[in-house]
């Protein structure tokens, strides 16, 4: 079975007052629109960030790759920030955050993470996280935050490409319903193709040592075996 974890407000306003009051109320992102039918996106500084922040073994690599395909060019390298990223300059033009809307991290310091990304001048910062067996990134209060969308690990599993496509659609629908500001920015086909490519890379690296890492998908050698097929 193929399973999980291969492992907005406009920039001129504060984190969408409209969204904070009622996140079901839709509002367009000002200043950033692209044709969702196209796979290749123009390289420009992001107008929103989606922080994929989950505990390990909760499908984090899978959902981070899906989100990258949905919101960035499917060929992008994964933008991953380790626990020391607070020491980095958020304005560094060579940083992966300058060309990625989706950033993966396992850092549980939510307020500090949000503040760091807001310091780039982008006010639309959202978290999309996965939970497994009751374990969340930062406790129950994390998923109750208005700019956080939490998903259960069991809802992102699939065993073939037909189920994969259904899962992609399910996740995209959930995002549209919970964070309508992102609705027009999604490319479902890009998300699906990203996962197809991720699965191919995972299979090709299955016999490699865990120390081998593919930066595009943030996949280690023997990724699933190392994590107990999680």
Secondary structure per residue as TSV (DSSP state, phi and psi in degrees):
chain	resnum	aa	ss	phi	psi
A	1	X	-	360.0	135.2
A	2	X	-	-85.9	120.2
A	3	X	-	-130.8	170.2
A	4	X	S	-38.4	-157.6
A	5	X	-	1.1	80.1
A	6	X	-	-55.7	54.4
A	7	X	-	162.6	360.0
A	8	X	-	360.0	147.3
A	9	X	-	-102.8	155.7
A	10	X	-	-76.9	159.2
A	11	X	T	-67.5	-11.9
A	12	X	T	-93.6	-1.9
A	13	X	S	-124.3	166.3
A	14	X	S	-79.2	156.6
A	15	X	T	-38.1	94.3
A	16	X	T	8.0	97.0
A	17	X	H	-55.2	-40.4
A	18	X	H	-59.1	-45.8
A	19	X	H	-66.2	-41.4
A	20	X	H	-65.2	-33.6
A	21	X	H	-74.3	-42.7
A	22	X	-	-156.1	99.7
A	23	X	T	-74.4	-3.6
A	24	X	T	-79.8	-15.4
A	25	X	S	-81.9	119.4
A	26	X	-	-77.8	146.3
A	27	X	-	-151.6	137.1
A	28	X	-	-73.9	146.8
A	29	X	-	-72.4	126.0
A	30	X	T	-85.0	139.7
A	31	X	T	81.8	-1.6
A	32	X	-	-146.0	103.1
A	33	X	-	-139.5	143.0
A	34	X	-	-141.0	164.0
A	35	X	-	-74.8	113.7
A	36	X	T	-67.1	-9.5
A	37	X	T	-80.5	-16.3
A	38	X	-	-91.2	149.0
A	39	X	S	-91.8	-40.1
A	40	X	-	-83.1	130.7
A	41	X	-	-111.3	149.5
A	42	X	-	-67.6	140.9
A	43	X	-	-78.1	112.7
A	44	X	-	-151.4	161.1
A	45	X	-	-63.5	134.6
A	46	X	-	-61.4	146.9
A	47	X	S	-102.0	-2.8
A	48	X	S	-155.0	159.6
A	49	X	E	-126.8	141.0
A	50	X	E	-116.1	113.9
A	51	X	E	-92.4	114.4
A	52	X	E	-90.0	100.4
A	53	X	E	-124.7	109.3
A	54	X	-	-138.7	157.4
A	55	X	-	-70.0	156.0
A	56	X	T	-58.9	154.4
A	57	X	T	64.4	30.7
A	58	X	S	-121.6	17.5
A	59	X	S	85.0	20.1
A	60	X	H	-64.6	-40.3
A	61	X	H	-68.1	-39.9
A	62	X	H	-62.1	-52.1
A	63	X	H	-68.9	-32.0
A	64	X	H	-65.5	-40.0
A	65	X	H	-67.8	-40.4
A	66	X	H	-60.7	-46.9
A	67	X	H	-63.6	-37.2
A	68	X	H	-60.9	-43.4
A	69	X	H	-67.5	-34.3
A	70	X	H	-70.8	-38.1
A	71	X	H	-117.1	-14.5
A	72	X	S	-123.7	176.2
A	73	X	-	-63.7	130.6
A	74	X	T	-56.7	-20.4
A	75	X	T	-88.5	-1.2
A	76	X	-	-59.6	145.9
A	77	X	-	-69.2	147.7
A	78	X	-	-62.2	134.5
A	79	X	-	-94.2	105.4
A	80	X	B	-118.0	130.5
A	81	X	-	-118.4	123.1
A	82	X	-	-80.2	-179.4
A	83	X	T	-63.1	-17.2
A	84	X	T	-96.6	13.5
A	85	X	G	-68.3	-16.7
A	86	X	G	-62.3	-21.6
A	87	X	G	-82.7	-9.4
A	88	X	S	-81.9	158.5
A	89	X	-	-84.3	113.2
A	90	X	T	-66.6	-12.4
A	91	X	T	-98.0	4.7
A	92	X	-	-62.0	117.5
A	93	X	T	-65.7	-17.9
A	94	X	T	-91.3	-3.8
A	95	X	S	-67.2	146.8
A	96	X	G	-64.0	-20.8
A	97	X	G	-72.3	-11.9
A	98	X	G	-77.2	-15.2
A	99	X	S	-131.1	13.7
A	100	X	-	-131.0	133.7
A	101	X	S	-83.6	-25.7
A	102	X	E	-107.1	128.6
A	103	X	E	-129.9	130.0
A	104	X	E	-98.8	138.1
A	105	X	E	-156.2	161.1
A	106	X	-	-113.2	11.1
A	107	X	-	-71.8	124.4
A	108	X	-	-85.5	-0.7
A	109	X	-	-81.8	81.6
A	110	X	H	-65.0	-50.1
A	111	X	H	-60.7	-42.4
A	112	X	H	-67.4	-39.1
A	113	X	H	-62.8	-47.2
A	114	X	H	-61.5	-42.6
A	115	X	H	-63.8	-38.8
A	116	X	H	-62.8	-44.8
A	117	X	H	-69.8	-34.6
A	118	X	H	-67.0	-26.1
A	119	X	T	-67.2	-12.7
A	120	X	T	-76.1	-10.6
A	121	X	T	99.4	-1.8
A	122	X	-	-97.3	120.6
A	123	X	-	-91.8	-16.0
A	124	X	-	-91.4	92.3
A	125	X	E	-121.4	120.2
A	126	X	E	-123.3	154.4
A	127	X	E	-117.1	132.8
A	128	X	E	-122.9	121.0
A	129	X	E	-129.8	157.5
A	130	X	E	-118.5	140.9
A	131	X	E	-113.7	151.2
A	132	X	B	-141.6	125.5
A	133	X	T	52.7	42.8
A	134	X	T	80.1	-0.2
A	135	X	B	-92.9	122.0
A	136	X	-	-112.6	171.5
A	137	X	S	-65.5	-44.0
A	138	X	S	-143.2	42.6
A	139	X	-	84.0	172.5
A	140	X	H	-62.3	-33.3
A	141	X	H	-64.6	-26.2
A	142	X	H	-59.1	-49.3
A	143	X	H	-70.5	-14.5
A	144	X	H	-86.0	-9.5
A	145	X	S	-65.9	145.7
A	146	X	T	-70.6	-21.7
A	147	X	T	-104.7	24.4
A	148	X	E	-122.7	134.8
A	149	X	E	-120.8	119.0
A	150	X	E	-107.0	140.6
A	151	X	E	-126.4	151.6
A	152	X	E	-87.2	141.3
A	153	X	G	-52.4	-42.2
A	154	X	G	-63.5	-18.6
A	155	X	G	-89.4	0.2
A	156	X	G	-117.9	16.7
A	157	X	-	-91.1	156.0
A	158	X	-	-158.7	159.3
A	159	X	S	-122.9	-4.1
A	160	X	S	-158.4	176.1
A	161	X	H	-70.1	-29.4
A	162	X	H	-63.6	-44.2
A	163	X	H	-68.3	-33.2
A	164	X	H	-61.4	-46.0
A	165	X	H	-63.1	-39.6
A	166	X	H	-62.9	-42.0
A	167	X	H	-63.6	-42.8
A	168	X	H	-58.2	-45.4
A	169	X	H	-63.7	-38.9
A	170	X	H	-64.1	-44.1
A	171	X	H	-66.2	-43.4
A	172	X	H	-61.4	-40.5
A	173	X	H	-63.7	-41.4
A	174	X	H	-62.6	-40.5
A	175	X	H	-65.0	-43.4
A	176	X	H	-59.2	-40.2
A	177	X	H	-73.6	-39.6
A	178	X	H	-91.0	-31.9
A	179	X	-	-131.5	72.3
A	180	X	G	-59.7	-21.3
A	181	X	G	-62.6	-21.6
A	182	X	G	-94.9	-4.1
A	183	X	G	-57.2	-46.3
A	184	X	G	-76.7	-7.1
A	185	X	G	-97.6	2.5
A	186	X	-	-93.1	146.4
A	187	X	-	-126.4	94.1
A	188	X	H	-62.0	-39.2
A	189	X	H	-64.7	-37.2
A	190	X	H	-61.9	-39.5
A	191	X	H	-64.2	-43.7
A	192	X	H	-63.3	-47.4
A	193	X	H	-64.5	-34.0
A	194	X	H	-62.3	-42.8
A	195	X	H	-69.0	-36.9
A	196	X	H	-59.4	-46.4
A	197	X	H	-65.9	-38.7
A	198	X	H	-61.0	-43.9
A	199	X	H	-63.4	-39.1
A	200	X	H	-62.7	-41.7
A	201	X	H	-68.0	-39.9
A	202	X	H	-60.1	-43.4
A	203	X	H	-64.7	-42.2
A	204	X	H	-68.5	-21.6
A	205	X	T	-102.6	6.7
A	206	X	T	-59.1	-32.0
A	207	X	T	-96.9	1.1
A	208	X	S	-85.2	156.9
A	209	X	-	-66.1	155.7
A	210	X	T	-63.4	-22.3
A	211	X	T	-70.6	-16.6
A	212	X	-	-79.4	129.8
A	213	X	E	-129.8	133.9
A	214	X	E	-97.7	116.5
A	215	X	T	-73.4	-25.9
A	216	X	T	-63.0	-43.9
A	217	X	T	-108.4	-2.8
A	218	X	T	58.6	45.1
A	219	X	E	-111.6	137.0
A	220	X	E	-95.7	160.1
A	221	X	T	-62.4	139.0
A	222	X	T	57.1	36.2
A	223	X	H	-54.5	-52.8
A	224	X	H	-70.5	-38.0
A	225	X	H	-64.2	-39.3
A	226	X	H	-63.2	-39.5
A	227	X	T	-94.0	17.1
A	228	X	T	67.1	39.6
A	229	X	-	59.2	32.4
A	230	X	-	-105.1	360.0
